[in-house]
Amino acid sequence: MVVLNRIYTRTGDKGDTALGDGSRVAKDALRVEAYGTVDEANAALGLARLHAEGPMAEALARIQNDLFDLGADLCRPDMQKDDQAEYQPLRMVPAQVDRLEAEIDAMNANLKPLRSFILPGGSALAAHLHLCRTVSRRAERLAVALAREEAINEAALRYLNRLSDWFFVAGRVANANGADDILWVPGANR
């Protein structure tokens, strides 16, 4: 259980921070960059939720919770020691990826195929979802870079890859099921 009774600790004043296993690394370490960017995606998602209602709001709430799971997974290095840990670390599981895929398929079933790239925008919700998409893509790039250096959970990488797709399709849904998408017109301003 997490207890946050004191927000500042002064332990990071010299530029390092604790990972989930208690080890300390520089605040600009690749692992910290990866889970920090997941946190940034979650903050952007909080803004998107201000414009969502009904099933979309419920889905965004589930994803926000998943992003905390993902951050917990990424902040805990050395998966080989999971069995020896005093507490079982929280790891992303394939079912979370499967749920995103099922939701993408369900949303996409009601959309006409695109014949052009779309510009981020349209409704306020769609614009915020496109911001979530781009931040989650950056988190994915950082996680991929981290995976080149250290072992990370494959389900975490797969989740990040699907998440940006989810945000893209949800953005189209938020634009009246694609009717209000803003299409890119190549070379329009030459």
N, C-alpha and C positions, 0 to 999 in steps of 0.2 A: 504494500500500500504506500502511496506517495503522500508525504506530509510536507507541506510548504509553509512553515511558520515564520521563516526568515528568508526574504527574497535575495538579498545580497550576502555574499559569503567572504568576499575579498580574496578568495583562493585563485581567481583568474586575473588578478591585477597585473601580473607580469606576462600575460599573453598566452596562458595555457588553460586547458579545461579538462575535466574528468569525463571519460567515456563510461559506458554502461557497466563495464567490468571494474571500474575504479582506476584504471590506468590513466595517465595524464599525457596529453598531446597538445601541440600548438593549436591555437584557435583557428588558424588557417590551414590546418591539415585537411587533406582531401576527404577523409571520412566526415569531418565536421562540416566541410563545405556541402557534402552530399545531404546529410540529414538536416542541415540548416536551410538548404534550398527546399527540401520537403516541407519544412515549417513555413517557409515563405509561400509555397503553393497553398498550404492550409489557410494562411492569413488571407490570401487572395480569394480563396473559396468562401471564407467568411463574408467577404464583401458581396460575392455572387449570391449567397443565400439571402441577403437583404431583399433581393428581387424575385425570389422563387416562392412558389406556393404548391400545395398538394404533393403529388408523387415526386415531382422534381425536387422540392424542398427536402422530402424524406430521403431521396437518393443522395443529395448533397450532404446531408447530415451523416449518412452511413460512410460516405467517402471521407469526410472530415475525421471521423473516428479511425478509419483505416489508415489515414495519413499519420496519426499519432502512433498506431501500431508500427507503421513503416519506419518512422523516426526511431522508435525504440529498437527495432531490428537493426537498423544501420548504425546506431550508436554502440552496439555491442559487438566488438571484434571477436575473432577466434572461435568460430562456430564449432570447432572440434572439441572445445572444452565445455560445451553446453551440458553434456551429461554429468559433468563433475561440479557444475555450479550449485551453490546453495539454493538458489531459486531458478527455476527454468526460465530462461530468457524468452521474451515474446518474439516470435518470428512470424513473418507473413506465411500464409499457407496457400496452396493451389486453389482452394475453394474461393478465396477472395478474388483471384484472377478470373476464375470461371464465372463468378457473379458479374464482374465487369463485362465480360464477353457476352453473357446472356442479355444484359441491359443494353449494350451497344446494338446487338442484333434486333432487340425489340423496338428500340427507338428508330433504327435505320429502316425497319420494315415499312414505316409510314412516310418515308422521305423519297422524293424523286431523285434519281441519280444526278450527280453534278456533271455539267458539261463545261465548267470553268472552275478555276480556283475562286475561293470567296475571300473577301476582305473582312478582317475582324470588325464587328460592329452590328448594326441593326438595333435590336432592343438592348436595354441596359443589361439584362441578364445575359444575353448572348455575348456582349462585349466583355463582360466580366469572365464568362466561361472561356473566351479566347485568351484572356490574360492567364487564367488558370492553366490552359493548355500549354502556353509558352513557358511558364515557370516550371511546370511538371516536366516538360521536355529538357529543360536545363538540368533539373534534378536527375533525370535519367542519364544525361551525358556525364554528369559527375559520378553517378553510381557505376556507369560502365568504366570510366577511368579508374575508379577505386577497385573494381573487380579485376583489372589488369595487374594490380599491385597486391591485393589481398583477397582471400576468399570471402565472398558475401553470398547471402541467400539467393538462390536462383529465382524463387518466387517473388522476391522483392524487385528484382530487375524486370521480370515479366509484368508485375503489377504496374510499375512505372511506365512501361511501354504501352500497355493497354489504357492507362489512365488518360494520357494525352488524346488518344483516339476517342475515349468516352467524352471528354470535354468538347472535342470537335463536333461530334454528333449531337451532343446535348445543346451546343450552341445553335445548331441548325433547328433543333426542335424549338428552342426558345425564340427563334425567328419565324414563328407561325409555320412550323414544320417545313422550313426552307423557303416559303413564299416570300419572306422579307430578307433573305440573304442578299448581301451586297456583292455582286459579281465583279471579279477583276476583269478589266478591259485592257489587254496588253497594248502598250504603246499609245494609250488614249491621249496623253498630254504631250506628244512630240511636237 
